[in-house]
Amino acid sequence: MPASQIMTGTVAEWERWTGLAFPETGDYVIPEGLALLHVDRESDESVYKELNVWMRHR
């Protein structure tokens, strides 16, 4: 799997969930996020996608 977690929502939902404003289309750092949130104002969709990373601990 290329992504371990994908969450989508409207721009308004993500603004409510994070307490941040996303005035323009683009990528944003969100609190406690491991990846960037991509906001598309034109389609009113925001997508948070964490990559699937595996590590070996010795």
Helices and strands as residue ranges (DSSP letters): E 3-9, H 11-18, E 26-28, E 37-40, E 45-51
